Amino acid sequence: MKFIVTPGSTLHGTLRVPGDKSISHRAIMLGAIAEGITEINGFLTGEDTLATLSAFRAMGVPIDGPTLGNVTIQGVGLHGLIAPTTPLYLGNSGTSMRLLAGLMAGQNFFVEMQGDVSLSRRPMRRVTEPLTTMGAQIETANKDTPPLKIYGKPRLKGINYSMPVASAQVKSCLLLAGLYATGTTCVSEPAPTRDHTERMLMGFGYPVNKEGPCICIQGGGKLQGMAIDVPADISSAAFFIVGAVIANNAEILLEHVGINPTRTGVIEILRLMGAHIDLLNQREIGREPVADILVRSSPLHGIEIPRELVPLAIDEFPILFIAAACATGTTIVSGAEELRVKESDRIQVMADGLQAVGIQAQTTPDGMIIQGGQIQGGNIDSGGDHRVAMSFTMAALRAKDNIIIEDCANVATSFPNFIELAKTVGIRIEI
Ligand code: S3P
């Protein structure tokens, strides 16, 4: 699938982007192992979260929906999952595979988890190593990559683990394994990462203790089903936030967006670059902070992005690189080597794309140096990465000529109605 985006438009209107991907995954996982009913609304009906949903159906969990974002789960309790009869196919979804690895490690059955070409290249040692220390038995392919074969062991043991990388996926994986472990499982993070798992576990009535960088959970408790309102995904909103900032005479309102402080690095970084972004009507829904986000066109200037903001904006670098290309002066990103092991190598793929449209972008092992300038037209290879495809769609707002983006089918993993919404607010895009 190719996107053809014509320059010269601007952004106007009010829109609600789809539900938060991280929260949608967790709502299915925790709802499945809770007791009683969990009702989800605002669920992201994207390929990644549907992969998680199908995995739990395959393990015997009755799930109705999604129907217009509503999902009803009849939880089977912590020990009610049954062995799937075939391998679980998790497509492009790293979150499904890494979080499920923790949950599967404590079951009393065997499961194999497979992914698409991109997921099959992604590192899994970061979860298999600490899980093995907890007593799990896991086999990977040669390079510590998927497929994962997990020989479930109902008696894991709690560990104290200091994560070498700031990863919410690793933290969540170990907390989920910790539900099945004897004693306490403590995970300490080198920098704050998204904390949806901790918040949601507490919402399900499961105690989680946080002291500084250390998050601890005790095995052997239970979760009670609940209602979950999934806010719109700030990572999807980010494309329109940057689109409105870089377009001429733009103004958009993004409704009901999750603004959990572990996710708002993109807003902080854009504000440091000079963007006008207002958070209106701030409220708390369930245990997650939410706001309506008003964005206007703003002149941007290059900055050195503070390293402590990197984990808080980890999925937003593709679109932040586009913002940097539209800023005056130089933007420097460092401390972001994790971008090399996302759905694509986002440092290389974005630098190649920026150079293809006439922007000077120099890669470094852990980031990029971008010189703001005039975006030309050109052909971009998204590398099959949804966020790269959507980022270059927004770049066309400031381009001189058409931008053609190749390999865009994976936009459906996180933002299935991206094209329709983009058209609604004024972007000229065709498939
Ligand atoms: C996610 C965590 C992040 C992020 C991913 C979703 C999650 O990965 O990139 O898209 O839902 O926990 P890491 O925690 O590995 O950085």
Residues whose N, C-alpha, C, O or C-beta is under 5 A from the ligand:
A	BS01	S3P	S22 T95 A166 S167 A168 Q169 I314 D315
